[in-house]
Amino acid sequence: MGFIRQQEEKLAVRFLSWQYEKLKKPIPDEAELTNQAAKIVEEAHRIAHERGRNVLSIIKDLIADIKK
């Protein structure tokens, strides 16, 4: 896995943790958060490839969808 992908996943983990705290929900363990972040980043890259959008904005949108 490349450096940028690792950084995107770390960012997604932090953003997920923040969203769980904001919603006052229990934060899953580190392995589960990492797994969720990896799926979100993968999905964001797929969407960005199809639509030509910014990966970071897509990651934020996907995480926002989780809280609904």
N, C-alpha and C positions, 0 to 999 in steps of 0.2 A: 504494500500500500504506500502511496506517495505521501510526501510531507504535507502537501496542501489538503489532501483528503483526510489525513489524521487531524489537522487543525480544524477542518470543517466539522468532523465528528466531535471533537472536544468542545467546540462552540455549541453544537447541538445539544450535548450533554448538559452544559451549563444553562442553556436556554430552557431545556426540559425541566431541570431542577427548579429553576426560577418560576416556571409556569405551575408546577405542582405546589410550590410554596404559596404562590399567589392565590391559588384555588383552595388552599388549606387542605390539600389531599396528602396522604402519606407518600413520601418519595420512595420509589422502588429501589432495590439494592443496585449497586454499581454495575453488576453484570447486565441486569435488565435495562438500565438506563443506556448503557453502551450499545446493547442490541437494538433498542429503539432508535438511538441516534444513527446507527449505521443504516438502518432501514430508511430513515428519513433522508439522509444524505444521498443514498442510492436513488431514491425516488426523485429527489430534487435534481439530480444530475440527468435522470431520464427525461424529466419534464423540460429542463433547460435545453437539452439536446433537441427535443421535439419542437419547442416553441421559441427557442433563442432568448430566453429570459435569464436574469441574473440568478445564480444558484443560491446566494445568501437570502435574497428576498423570497425565493421559493421555500427554503428551509423554514423561515419565519412563518410563512403561510401554512405549511404543513403542520407545524407545531401548534399554531393557533387552532387548526381544525381538531386537534386531539382534545382540546379542552371543551369542545362542544358536545 
